[in-house]
Amino acid sequence: MTTLSTRPRPRTRPRSRTWLSLRQGRRGLLYLALLGGGLIWLYPFLWALGSSLKSTDGFFSGGLNPIPSEFHWSNYSEAWTQADFSRFFVNTVLFAMGTVVVTLLATSMAGYVLARTDFPGKKIWLGLVGVTLFLPHGYTIIPVFDLIQRLHLLNTLWSVIIVQSAGGMVFGTFLFMGYFTTIDRGLEDAARVDGASFNQIFWRIMLPLSGPMLATVGLFACITAWNSFFIPLVFTLSRPELHTLSVGMFNFIGQNSTAWTLVCAGSVITLLPIVLIFVALQRYFINGLAGAVK
């Protein structure tokens, strides 16, 4: 009578645990790489924030060290008063708000029409319009300047708002078009059965449903307008009282010297409002982009 061998088999490490540990290790390396890249990307802002609190001697002796040895909070009050930032801040707010309103109205209506209507040559037209996204502003500024001058809008805030809004029309229209295509057409069919017109469907149904995209395009337009330098400089060149914060930063740059600590303080003052706006609307921003990609 034969008996089977009862020798214990050698224990082997489960393959699933090995794969899990490797996966966790790769994820940890990825997080470290992203953290390092984020710190490198954030360092210029941290350096400007620390330099804005330094003395003039500390700015030049500190080098790339962002931590000040002494905190000079008076740099912010000097930057606000010396460069007349109160006036520039009001101009920037009006400029950004006007750009957001004009951009949202135009792009939402254009995006809805392109998403819900078909016409001959639509794809060709979209391709030609899309090419304009790659045209730098410097190559088109002369005909735009001539047009604004002929409309008698030069050296006014309206000229800056119109030109800045026109620059973001194509991108915003494509985002709205992509978002509206994700909305079920059954809502529009039900509204038509109830007697709603094309315009009524847009204003009463589709536009309220596009809240995330309104926040996304509005945030894009606000950030771009707030940080814009070239357009406000060109179209308000002969009226310094209409300059925005980005253009007003040149008040710290003299012919023989530059107040670098005040430049850093002015930069922080300029960036802080737009950073707060982005933090407040980042949830809608992400949702809007996700809807547009779908």
Salt bridges, closest charged atoms under 4 A:
GLU70 OE1 - HIS72 NE2 3.51
ASP84 OD2 - ARG87 NE 3.62
ASP118 OD1 - LYS122 NZ 3.55
ASP146 OD2 - ARG150 NE 2.84
GLU188 OE1 - ARG116 NE 2.41
ASP189 OD1 - ARG192 NH1 3.15
GLU241 OE2 - ARG239 NE 2.89
